[in-house]
Amino acid sequence: MAGRLLRLSAVTLIACWACDALAPNKDVSPPTFEVREVGPQIVLFLATETQYPCMNYGLDSKLDVHASTLNVDVSTRVTRPEICLTAIGPAMFRAVLPIIGGVYELEFTRAGQTDRYSLTVTHTTIVIATREAHFTRPTADTFPRGS
């Protein structure tokens, strides 16, 4: 019985180490983002610079939409997955944007700072123009649509 308990304890510790369950849950690395068409939806992807041992870590954030302004409250809180998808990857936040064609203001706020971008959506492209950036950056300025 003691041998079985020892093996179970060892397996539990290895599993915790594999998914980094004992690590702190804050990330202040500068996030990157992109806005892409996924099927019929336009989706915002926000990712930490830090890479985690499970590719399905989450970045606690919140999207608020007011008319043509999209505001993302970017948290430093990283959530660990219940089941580790064993591949290295960033902590991510994903949100479907309730937008169609037009021009929108995209804002990211964190720790009293606000980054501002202009987001232009046409039938063929999604264009991101930087207005003011302190802690975020787009992975590209233009993303194709309908591909």
trRosetta pair geometry for C-beta under 8 A, 3 or more apart (Angstrom, degrees):
i j d omega theta_ij theta_ji phi_ij phi_ji
1 4 5.7 -55 -152 34 33 113
1 5 6.5 33 151 -18 66 106
2 5 5.7 -54 -149 37 33 113
2 6 6.3 37 152 -21 65 106
3 6 5.6 -53 -147 35 32 113
3 7 6.4 31 154 -17 65 104
4 7 5.8 -53 -149 36 31 109
4 8 6.3 31 152 -18 64 107
5 8 5.6 -54 -146 38 31 113
5 9 6.3 33 154 -20 64 105
6 9 5.8 -53 -149 35 30 112
6 10 6.4 30 153 -19 63 106
7 10 5.7 -55 -148 36 32 112
7 11 6.3 32 154 -19 66 105
8 11 5.8 -53 -146 36 31 110
8 12 6.3 32 154 -20 64 107
9 12 5.7 -55 -148 36 30 113
9 13 6.4 28 156 -16 65 106
10 13 5.9 -56 -148 37 30 109
10 14 6.3 28 155 -17 65 107
11 14 5.8 -57 -147 39 30 110
11 15 6.2 32 154 -20 65 107
12 15 5.7 -55 -147 36 29 111
12 16 6.4 30 154 -19 64 105
13 16 5.7 -52 -147 36 32 111
13 17 6.3 31 154 -18 65 106
14 17 5.6 -55 -148 38 32 112
14 18 6.2 36 153 -26 66 106
15 18 5.6 -51 -145 32 31 114
15 19 6.7 2 164 7 64 105
15 21 7.7 18 121 1 72 135
16 19 6.7 -74 -150 51 26 88
16 21 4.1 -90 -151 51 75 119
16 22 5.6 62 156 -30 114 98
17 20 7.2 22 -172 -80 32 39
17 21 7.7 -63 -43 29 20 84
17 22 7.2 -14 -87 16 55 116
18 53 6.4 -161 171 140 45 137
18 54 8.0 78 136 -61 74 98
18 84 6.2 169 121 76 99 169
18 86 7.1 -31 170 -109 114 106
19 53 6.2 -164 -129 90 25 112
19 54 5.0 17 -135 -39 80 131
19 80 6.4 95 149 -169 109 114
19 81 6.9 -114 -157 61 127 87
19 84 3.8 -134 -94 -72 109 134
20 23 4.4 -13 172 2 97 128
20 52 6.2 -123 38 -164 151 89
20 53 4.8 142 -25 26 112 119
20 54 7.1 -139 25 -1 101 95
20 80 7.2 -152 85 -117 82 118
21 80 5.9 103 -111 -174 68 163
25 77 6.1 18 137 -156 101 68
25 78 5.0 -149 -169 63 66 78
25 79 7.1 42 -160 -88 121 33
25 80 6.9 -91 -107 -28 109 94
26 76 4.8 22 -158 137 85 107
26 77 6.6 -38 -102 -96 61 43
26 78 6.7 177 -98 9 8 95
27 48 4.9 -18 147 -130 147 147
27 50 5.2 -128 -142 30 120 140
27 59 7.1 -79 60 -115 132 98
27 76 5.8 -169 62 -169 48 70
27 78 4.8 68 -8 -44 115 123
27 91 6.0 167 15 29 161 141
28 76 5.2 -3 -78 -131 70 125
29 48 5.1 86 67 -174 116 91
29 49 3.7 -128 157 46 127 102
29 50 4.6 167 -3 -25 150 91
30 49 5.6 45 60 -27 64 130
30 135 5.1 -149 -123 -173 87 64
30 136 6.6 -175 -175 -89 86 30
30 137 6.8 38 149 4 120 98
31 46 5.3 23 164 -179 139 91
31 47 6.1 154 -156 76 88 34
31 48 5.6 -54 -98 -96 83 42
31 49 6.9 -134 -93 -26 33 75
31 59 7.1 100 -103 -166 137 167
31 74 6.4 -144 20 -153 145 142
31 108 7.8 -147 69 -167 120 153
31 135 7.3 44 28 138 76 87
31 136 5.5 -19 75 -114 83 85
32 46 7.6 168 86 -153 39 51
32 47 5.5 -19 61 63 84 91
32 49 7.0 97 -15 -75 95 74
32 136 7.1 138 -109 -164 27 71
32 137 5.6 -34 -114 74 75 77
32 138 7.0 82 -168 -158 79 14
32 139 5.1 75 164 -64 123 85
33 44 6.4 -9 -169 -171 116 89
33 45 6.3 161 -153 86 63 55
33 46 4.7 -17 -99 -101 99 68
33 47 7.2 162 -86 17 47 70
33 108 7.5 -171 -20 -68 151 142
33 136 6.1 4 0 -173 113 119
33 137 7.7 165 25 85 75 31
33 138 5.8 -54 74 -107 75 59
33 139 7.0 -147 81 -12 25 86
34 44 7.7 167 87 -151 40 49
34 45 5.2 -4 56 56 83 103
34 138 6.3 98 -92 -161 58 81
34 139 4.7 -38 -63 33 111 113
34 140 6.5 37 -116 32 110 86
34 143 6.4 112 -177 -71 101 138
35 42 6.4 20 175 174 95 99
35 43 7.2 175 -152 85 55 38
35 44 5.4 -21 -101 -98 80 67
35 45 7.7 -175 -82 19 33 72
35 97 6.9 5 -144 -8 110 149
35 106 7.6 -114 -54 -95 142 159
35 119 6.3 36 25 -140 171 125
35 126 5.2 -129 102 152 103 144
35 128 6.5 136 23 -64 116 116
35 138 8.0 -48 3 -130 85 115
35 143 6.2 -163 82 23 64 146
36 42 7.4 -177 97 -152 26 61
36 43 5.9 -23 67 61 73 87
36 45 6.9 2 17 0 106 115
36 126 7.1 -159 -103 39 32 148
36 143 5.1 -122 -100 179 70 150
37 41 7.2 158 -154 87 58 38
37 42 5.6 -38 -97 -98 64 66
37 43 7.6 121 -126 15 16 81
37 126 7.0 170 -34 -26 89 128
37 143 7.4 166 0 130 78 115
37 144 8.0 -79 26 109 115 52
37 145 4.7 87 -17 -129 147 77
37 146 7.0 12 85 -34 162 41
37 147 7.9 125 67 30 119 73
38 41 5.5 -21 67 70 81 90
38 42 7.8 132 20 -117 72 18
38 43 4.7 -1 12 5 120 133
41 96 4.9 -48 -177 -139 137 109
41 97 7.7 140 174 43 87 63
42 96 7.4 105 72 -163 49 64
42 97 4.8 -50 98 58 97 108
42 99 5.7 -56 62 64 140 95
42 121 6.6 -33 -105 -120 161 142
42 126 6.9 145 -142 -93 119 141
43 94 6.3 -1 180 -170 115 92
43 95 7.0 163 -156 84 69 37
43 96 5.5 -42 -101 -102 79 54
43 97 6.7 -180 -103 2 22 85
44 63 7.2 140 49 -94 141 135
44 70 7.7 171 -52 155 148 143
44 72 7.1 -145 138 -73 156 141
44 93 7.8 -13 113 111 97 90
44 94 7.1 164 85 -152 59 43
44 95 4.9 -6 55 59 105 88
44 97 5.6 89 -24 -49 99 109
44 106 8.0 165 -107 -143 133 128
45 92 6.5 -27 -165 -160 85 114
45 93 7.6 151 -158 81 39 55
45 94 5.6 -5 -106 -106 69 80
46 59 6.2 -108 105 76 103 141
46 61 6.2 1 68 22 150 166
46 72 6.7 163 -55 166 151 155
46 74 6.8 -140 175 -111 153 109
46 92 6.7 143 78 -158 55 60
46 93 4.2 -6 58 56 109 101
46 94 7.7 -159 25 -70 71 39
46 108 7.8 144 -117 -116 135 128
46 136 7.9 -51 -137 -131 103 122
47 59 7.4 175 -123 -11 29 142
47 90 4.0 78 -177 98 101 147
47 91 7.2 152 -152 76 58 44
47 92 5.0 -18 -99 -101 78 82
47 93 7.9 -156 -67 26 41 65
48 52 7.9 61 66 -25 131 103
48 59 5.8 162 -39 -82 101 130
48 78 7.2 -17 -37 -94 155 120
48 90 4.5 -180 57 -167 72 102
48 91 4.5 36 4 46 126 89
48 92 7.6 -117 5 -67 77 45
49 90 7.1 38 -38 -117 3 122
50 90 6.6 115 76 -129 52 77
50 91 7.0 14 76 6 99 99
51 88 5.0 30 168 171 118 105
51 89 6.4 -120 -148 168 81 2
51 90 6.0 -62 -101 -73 53 59
52 55 7.5 163 77 -88 91 27
52 57 4.4 36 59 -11 163 146
52 78 7.5 170 -74 178 144 141
52 88 7.0 169 79 -153 36 62
52 89 6.4 -30 54 72 80 54
52 90 6.9 94 8 -140 91 19
52 91 6.0 69 -15 -53 136 79
53 84 7.2 -12 113 -157 90 131
53 86 7.8 -22 157 -136 80 63
53 88 6.2 -38 -121 -101 34 72
54 57 5.8 118 79 -43 91 84
54 80 7.5 81 46 -156 138 74
54 81 5.4 -127 131 30 146 122
54 84 3.9 -109 -104 -146 128 86
54 85 5.7 103 -170 49 85 59
54 86 6.7 -48 -113 -90 71 38
54 87 7.6 61 -153 51 36 49
54 89 7.4 -53 120 42 34 94
55 85 4.9 -67 52 92 93 109
55 86 7.9 16 1 99 94 8
55 87 4.2 -1 -30 77 128 92
55 88 6.6 57 -72 98 84 13
55 89 3.2 64 -128 14 77 136
56 81 4.4 54 97 -69 105 148
56 83 7.8 13 65 84 145 69
56 84 7.3 179 43 -143 103 38
56 85 4.6 85 -14 18 115 116
56 89 7.5 52 -36 68 36 132
57 78 5.6 3 170 -178 119 106
57 79 6.7 159 -169 76 66 52
57 80 6.3 -30 -119 -111 86 42
57 81 6.4 -106 -83 -23 43 92
57 89 7.3 179 24 89 92 87
57 90 7.4 -110 64 140 109 34
57 91 3.9 -67 113 -100 109 80
57 92 7.3 115 83 11 66 67
58 78 6.9 152 79 -163 51 55
58 79 4.1 -10 60 55 106 106
58 81 7.4 119 -16 -69 90 75
58 91 6.0 12 102 -166 12 91
58 92 6.6 -58 -124 65 46 56
58 93 6.9 78 -171 -83 76 62
59 74 7.4 -13 152 -155 119 81
59 75 6.9 168 167 65 72 85
59 77 7.7 127 -163 82 49 55
59 78 6.1 -28 -101 -106 58 69
59 79 7.8 -148 -63 17 13 82
59 90 7.9 -11 -41 147 122 92
59 91 4.3 116 -59 129 85 103
59 92 5.9 -116 7 127 102 4
59 93 4.4 -81 73 -36 98 95
60 75 4.1 -33 92 64 92 146
60 77 4.0 -8 32 81 132 106
60 78 7.2 -136 -2 -80 87 19
60 79 6.0 98 -53 -28 94 105
60 93 7.5 -11 106 -88 2 116
61 72 5.7 15 168 180 123 97
61 73 6.2 171 -162 84 69 58
61 74 5.0 -14 -115 -115 117 48
61 75 5.4 -152 -80 13 56 85
61 93 4.1 -1 35 -118 123 163
61 95 7.9 -101 98 -33 108 125
62 72 7.1 160 79 -155 41 54
62 73 4.5 -1 55 50 95 107
62 75 7.7 68 -6 -29 85 106
63 70 6.7 -21 -161 -170 100 90
63 71 7.3 145 -156 81 49 49
63 72 5.4 -21 -98 -100 69 76
63 95 4.4 126 -27 -169 147 165
63 97 7.7 -129 -167 -99 150 68
64 70 7.8 154 81 -160 48 44
64 71 4.7 -16 63 65 95 101
64 72 7.9 -179 22 -80 68 30
64 73 7.1 48 -4 -17 107 101
65 69 7.3 158 -155 86 48 55
65 70 5.7 -13 -106 -108 78 68
65 71 7.7 -175 -79 24 31 71
65 97 7.9 135 -89 -154 128 69
65 98 5.9 -27 -82 46 176 112
66 69 4.9 -12 68 63 87 103
66 71 7.1 14 13 1 103 112
68 102 7.0 -102 -127 130 119 129
68 103 7.0 38 -178 97 136 62
68 104 5.0 -144 -179 -119 81 67
68 105 6.3 86 121 11 83 83
69 104 7.1 162 -94 -172 24 81
69 105 4.5 -17 -113 67 75 109
69 107 6.6 6 -174 2 98 115
70 97 6.2 -15 -116 -136 150 111
70 99 7.4 -57 -59 -49 131 129
70 104 5.7 37 -6 159 107 128
70 105 6.9 179 27 89 66 55
70 106 5.0 -12 68 -111 107 67
70 107 7.0 169 87 26 54 69
70 119 7.2 -9 30 23 129 146
71 107 4.6 -16 -111 70 74 107
71 108 7.8 164 -160 -84 56 24
71 109 6.5 8 -172 -3 102 111
72 93 7.6 134 -165 113 126 145
72 95 7.4 -174 -107 24 111 148
72 106 7.6 10 -2 -175 106 83
72 107 7.0 180 25 93 66 55
72 108 5.0 -19 68 -109 102 70
72 109 7.3 172 85 23 50 68
73 109 5.5 -27 -112 67 60 100
73 110 7.5 128 -171 -77 51 63
74 93 7.7 -149 -121 14 77 156
74 108 5.3 24 -22 -173 125 98
74 109 6.7 172 19 74 81 41
74 110 4.2 -47 74 -65 100 117
74 135 7.9 -164 79 102 149 124
74 136 7.5 173 -39 -69 164 121
75 110 7.4 -169 -79 -119 14 100
76 110 7.2 109 -50 -162 84 119
76 111 7.7 41 -37 -46 119 112
78 91 4.5 -94 -132 -103 106 163
79 91 7.6 127 39 -150 58 119
81 84 5.8 141 76 -88 117 46
81 85 7.0 -2 83 1 172 81
89 92 7.6 -31 143 -27 111 113
99 102 7.0 -125 -173 52 101 102
99 104 5.9 -55 -123 -48 146 150
99 119 7.8 26 147 114 174 129
99 121 6.1 137 131 3 119 158
100 121 7.0 -177 137 103 29 137
101 121 5.1 -142 -123 106 41 92
101 122 6.0 52 -136 -121 104 31
101 123 6.7 -14 -90 -53 130 63
102 120 7.7 -116 124 -143 29 56
102 121 6.1 8 44 53 48 95
103 118 6.4 -15 -167 -174 100 100
103 119 7.2 146 -160 80 49 52
103 120 5.1 -15 -104 -102 77 77
103 121 7.9 -172 -78 21 32 69
104 118 7.5 146 78 -164 44 52
104 119 4.4 -24 67 66 95 104
104 120 7.8 -179 23 -76 68 33
104 121 7.2 24 2 -5 109 107
105 116 6.6 -27 -169 -158 98 96
105 117 7.5 141 -165 77 51 48
105 118 6.5 -37 -105 -106 55 57
105 119 7.3 162 -106 18 5 89
106 116 7.4 138 79 -160 54 46
106 117 4.3 -23 67 69 103 100
106 118 7.4 164 19 -105 87 7
106 119 4.6 73 -26 -28 119 121
106 128 7.4 -46 41 -131 145 97
107 114 5.6 -13 -168 -169 108 104
107 115 6.8 154 -156 78 54 52
107 116 5.4 -13 -102 -102 81 69
107 117 7.6 -174 -75 26 37 70
108 114 7.0 155 78 -155 47 53
108 115 4.5 -3 54 52 99 104
108 135 7.5 -128 111 74 123 93
108 136 4.9 59 60 -19 159 152
109 112 8.0 24 -172 -92 92 2
109 113 6.9 169 -148 86 56 47
109 114 4.9 -18 -96 -99 83 79
109 115 7.8 -163 -72 21 38 66
110 113 6.0 -18 68 58 66 91
110 135 6.0 -90 60 77 125 151
113 134 4.7 -99 179 73 137 150
113 135 5.9 102 96 -4 143 120
114 132 7.4 44 104 95 76 121
114 134 7.9 76 65 17 27 122
115 132 6.2 -155 -143 101 48 70
115 133 4.6 40 -142 -120 112 59
115 134 5.7 -139 -76 27 92 74
115 135 6.3 -128 -43 46 126 70
115 136 4.6 -156 55 35 169 110
116 131 4.0 -48 103 70 101 123
116 132 4.7 39 36 42 98 92
116 133 7.8 -127 42 -63 49 59
117 128 5.4 -11 179 -166 133 92
117 129 6.4 148 -166 73 74 45
117 130 5.7 -41 -108 -106 85 43
117 131 6.0 -169 -95 8 25 90
117 133 7.6 41 -65 -72 91 102
117 138 7.2 103 -119 -45 153 118
118 128 7.4 149 76 -158 53 43
118 129 4.3 -10 55 58 103 104
118 131 6.1 99 -25 -46 86 109
119 126 7.0 -11 -169 -173 89 92
119 127 7.4 156 -156 81 41 53
119 128 5.9 -9 -103 -104 71 69
120 125 7.9 24 102 103 92 92
120 126 7.3 162 83 -157 53 44
120 127 4.4 -8 58 57 103 102
120 129 7.3 38 -6 -6 107 107
121 126 5.4 -4 -107 -111 73 80
121 145 7.8 85 -161 -61 81 146
122 125 5.4 22 51 50 105 71
122 126 7.8 -163 29 -75 64 39
122 127 7.7 29 2 -3 102 103
122 145 7.4 -165 83 18 62 139
123 145 6.6 -150 157 84 33 137
123 146 7.2 19 162 -28 71 136
124 144 7.0 -45 167 -150 67 72
124 145 5.7 177 -174 49 17 100
124 146 6.7 -57 -119 25 50 123
125 142 5.5 -24 -167 -163 124 100
125 143 6.8 140 -162 73 69 45
125 144 6.0 -48 -104 -113 71 42
125 145 6.0 -144 -74 1 17 96
126 142 7.1 148 77 -157 53 49
126 143 4.4 -13 58 60 105 99
126 144 7.9 -59 18 15 80 4
126 145 6.2 106 -26 -54 87 103
127 141 6.6 10 -155 154 70 78
127 142 5.3 -11 -105 -103 72 79
128 138 4.7 138 97 -80 153 163
128 140 7.7 115 35 100 119 53
128 141 5.5 -135 62 -148 82 50
128 142 7.5 -150 21 -66 74 37
128 143 7.9 47 -13 -5 102 98
129 141 7.3 53 -83 -156 49 103
130 133 5.2 -47 -155 -23 118 122
130 138 7.4 -140 -65 5 97 110
133 136 5.9 -108 -149 67 101 70
133 137 6.2 83 177 -86 148 68
138 141 6.3 110 93 -84 139 44
140 143 6.3 119 84 -66 120 77
144 147 5.0 46 114 -19 124 128
